[in-house]
Amino acid sequence: MSADMIVLIIQFALLGVIIYFFMIRPESKRRKAVASMQSSLNKGDRVVTIGGVHGRIHALEETTVTLINDEGAKWTFERSAIARKAE
């Protein structure tokens, strides 16, 4: 192995480490936080869906959530469609 080949391998390794710490790791943390929030939902929580629908949780099932808005309309969403809890 020549010195140039070793330098090239080290550069690719450093690039891999940089990609991991700046792209893969933060996305993994965000995905875990969202999954934790979605599993901790309770009836009565105010939430926002990924589509921007605001509502209060009326019913929870294994994979679905039924939301009710201020006018009383009920909508059923997949649990994964809940983006965040509203303040």
ChimeraX commands (.cxc) that place a marker at each C-alpha (Angstrom):
marker #1 position 0.00,0.00,0.00 radius 0.5
marker #1 position 1.27,3.39,-0.90 radius 0.5
marker #1 position 1.00,6.48,1.25 radius 0.5
marker #1 position -1.55,7.97,-1.17 radius 0.5
marker #1 position -3.83,4.96,-0.74 radius 0.5
marker #1 position -3.67,5.23,3.07 radius 0.5
marker #1 position -4.52,8.95,2.94 radius 0.5
marker #1 position -7.48,8.21,0.65 radius 0.5
marker #1 position -8.80,5.53,3.03 radius 0.5
marker #1 position -8.45,7.90,6.00 radius 0.5
marker #1 position -10.32,10.64,4.10 radius 0.5
marker #1 position -13.22,8.27,3.29 radius 0.5
marker #1 position -13.35,7.13,6.92 radius 0.5
marker #1 position -13.49,10.73,8.13 radius 0.5
marker #1 position -16.20,11.52,5.61 radius 0.5
marker #1 position -18.20,8.56,6.90 radius 0.5
marker #1 position -17.83,9.74,10.50 radius 0.5
marker #1 position -18.89,13.28,9.58 radius 0.5
marker #1 position -21.96,12.02,7.70 radius 0.5
marker #1 position -22.91,9.84,10.66 radius 0.5
marker #1 position -22.68,12.63,13.26 radius 0.5
marker #1 position -24.30,15.37,11.18 radius 0.5
marker #1 position -27.00,13.44,9.28 radius 0.5
marker #1 position -27.73,9.91,10.47 radius 0.5
marker #1 position -27.50,10.31,14.26 radius 0.5
marker #1 position -29.70,13.46,14.57 radius 0.5
marker #1 position -32.37,11.93,12.32 radius 0.5
marker #1 position -32.35,8.75,14.41 radius 0.5
marker #1 position -32.77,10.79,17.61 radius 0.5
marker #1 position -35.63,12.78,16.09 radius 0.5
marker #1 position -37.38,9.61,14.91 radius 0.5
marker #1 position -37.08,8.06,18.40 radius 0.5
marker #1 position -38.47,11.22,20.03 radius 0.5
marker #1 position -41.48,11.29,17.67 radius 0.5
marker #1 position -42.15,7.58,18.23 radius 0.5
marker #1 position -41.97,8.10,22.00 radius 0.5
marker #1 position -44.39,11.05,21.80 radius 0.5
marker #1 position -46.82,9.06,19.64 radius 0.5
marker #1 position -46.80,6.11,22.03 radius 0.5
marker #1 position -47.43,8.38,25.04 radius 0.5
marker #1 position -50.59,10.01,23.64 radius 0.5
marker #1 position -53.60,10.09,25.95 radius 0.5
marker #1 position -57.27,10.83,25.49 radius 0.5
marker #1 position -57.86,14.57,25.76 radius 0.5
marker #1 position -54.39,15.63,24.53 radius 0.5
marker #1 position -54.39,18.47,22.01 radius 0.5
marker #1 position -52.33,17.51,18.95 radius 0.5
marker #1 position -51.37,18.64,15.46 radius 0.5
marker #1 position -51.19,16.21,12.53 radius 0.5
marker #1 position -48.55,16.26,9.81 radius 0.5
marker #1 position -51.19,17.87,7.58 radius 0.5
marker #1 position -51.72,20.74,10.04 radius 0.5
marker #1 position -55.07,19.60,11.48 radius 0.5
marker #1 position -55.47,20.70,15.11 radius 0.5
marker #1 position -57.68,18.68,17.43 radius 0.5
marker #1 position -58.21,16.92,20.72 radius 0.5
marker #1 position -57.83,13.16,21.01 radius 0.5
marker #1 position -61.27,11.60,21.34 radius 0.5
marker #1 position -60.28,7.91,21.11 radius 0.5
marker #1 position -57.06,5.91,20.84 radius 0.5
marker #1 position -56.60,2.50,19.29 radius 0.5
marker #1 position -53.56,0.39,18.45 radius 0.5
marker #1 position -52.75,2.14,15.16 radius 0.5
marker #1 position -55.37,4.88,14.85 radius 0.5
marker #1 position -56.32,8.08,16.67 radius 0.5
marker #1 position -59.72,9.77,16.48 radius 0.5
marker #1 position -59.54,13.54,16.77 radius 0.5
marker #1 position -62.37,15.94,17.46 radius 0.5
marker #1 position -62.11,19.60,16.47 radius 0.5
marker #1 position -63.76,22.64,18.07 radius 0.5
marker #1 position -66.86,22.28,15.90 radius 0.5
marker #1 position -67.33,18.66,16.98 radius 0.5
marker #1 position -66.25,16.97,13.76 radius 0.5
marker #1 position -64.43,13.66,14.29 radius 0.5
marker #1 position -61.58,12.47,12.10 radius 0.5
marker #1 position -59.62,9.24,12.24 radius 0.5
marker #1 position -55.90,9.32,11.54 radius 0.5
marker #1 position -53.07,6.83,11.69 radius 0.5
marker #1 position -51.08,7.27,14.91 radius 0.5
marker #1 position -48.00,8.00,12.79 radius 0.5
marker #1 position -49.77,11.08,11.34 radius 0.5
marker #1 position -49.56,12.91,14.68 radius 0.5
marker #1 position -46.67,15.35,14.37 radius 0.5
marker #1 position -46.66,16.96,17.81 radius 0.5
marker #1 position -48.62,17.85,20.90 radius 0.5
marker #1 position -50.12,21.34,20.81 radius 0.5
marker #1 position -49.51,23.75,23.65 radius 0.5
marker link #1:1,2 radius 0.2
marker link #1:2,3 radius 0.2
marker link #1:3,4 radius 0.2
marker link #1:4,5 radius 0.2
marker link #1:5,6 radius 0.2
marker link #1:6,7 radius 0.2
marker link #1:7,8 radius 0.2
marker link #1:8,9 radius 0.2
marker link #1:9,10 radius 0.2
marker link #1:10,11 radius 0.2
marker link #1:11,12 radius 0.2
marker link #1:12,13 radius 0.2
marker link #1:13,14 radius 0.2
marker link #1:14,15 radius 0.2
marker link #1:15,16 radius 0.2
marker link #1:16,17 radius 0.2
marker link #1:17,18 radius 0.2
marker link #1:18,19 radius 0.2
marker link #1:19,20 radius 0.2
marker link #1:20,21 radius 0.2
marker link #1:21,22 radius 0.2
marker link #1:22,23 radius 0.2
marker link #1:23,24 radius 0.2
marker link #1:24,25 radius 0.2
marker link #1:25,26 radius 0.2
marker link #1:26,27 radius 0.2
marker link #1:27,28 radius 0.2
marker link #1:28,29 radius 0.2
marker link #1:29,30 radius 0.2
marker link #1:30,31 radius 0.2
marker link #1:31,32 radius 0.2
marker link #1:32,33 radius 0.2
marker link #1:33,34 radius 0.2
marker link #1:34,35 radius 0.2
marker link #1:35,36 radius 0.2
marker link #1:36,37 radius 0.2
marker link #1:37,38 radius 0.2
marker link #1:38,39 radius 0.2
marker link #1:39,40 radius 0.2
marker link #1:40,41 radius 0.2
marker link #1:41,42 radius 0.2
marker link #1:42,43 radius 0.2
marker link #1:43,44 radius 0.2
marker link #1:44,45 radius 0.2
marker link #1:45,46 radius 0.2
marker link #1:46,47 radius 0.2
marker link #1:47,48 radius 0.2
marker link #1:48,49 radius 0.2
marker link #1:49,50 radius 0.2
marker link #1:50,51 radius 0.2
marker link #1:51,52 radius 0.2
marker link #1:52,53 radius 0.2
marker link #1:53,54 radius 0.2
marker link #1:54,55 radius 0.2
marker link #1:55,56 radius 0.2
marker link #1:56,57 radius 0.2
marker link #1:57,58 radius 0.2
marker link #1:58,59 radius 0.2
marker link #1:59,60 radius 0.2
marker link #1:60,61 radius 0.2
marker link #1:61,62 radius 0.2
marker link #1:62,63 radius 0.2
marker link #1:63,64 radius 0.2
marker link #1:64,65 radius 0.2
marker link #1:65,66 radius 0.2
marker link #1:66,67 radius 0.2
marker link #1:67,68 radius 0.2
marker link #1:68,69 radius 0.2
marker link #1:69,70 radius 0.2
marker link #1:70,71 radius 0.2
marker link #1:71,72 radius 0.2
marker link #1:72,73 radius 0.2
marker link #1:73,74 radius 0.2
marker link #1:74,75 radius 0.2
marker link #1:75,76 radius 0.2
marker link #1:76,77 radius 0.2
marker link #1:77,78 radius 0.2
marker link #1:78,79 radius 0.2
marker link #1:79,80 radius 0.2
marker link #1:80,81 radius 0.2
marker link #1:81,82 radius 0.2
marker link #1:82,83 radius 0.2
marker link #1:83,84 radius 0.2
marker link #1:84,85 radius 0.2
marker link #1:85,86 radius 0.2
marker link #1:86,87 radius 0.2
view
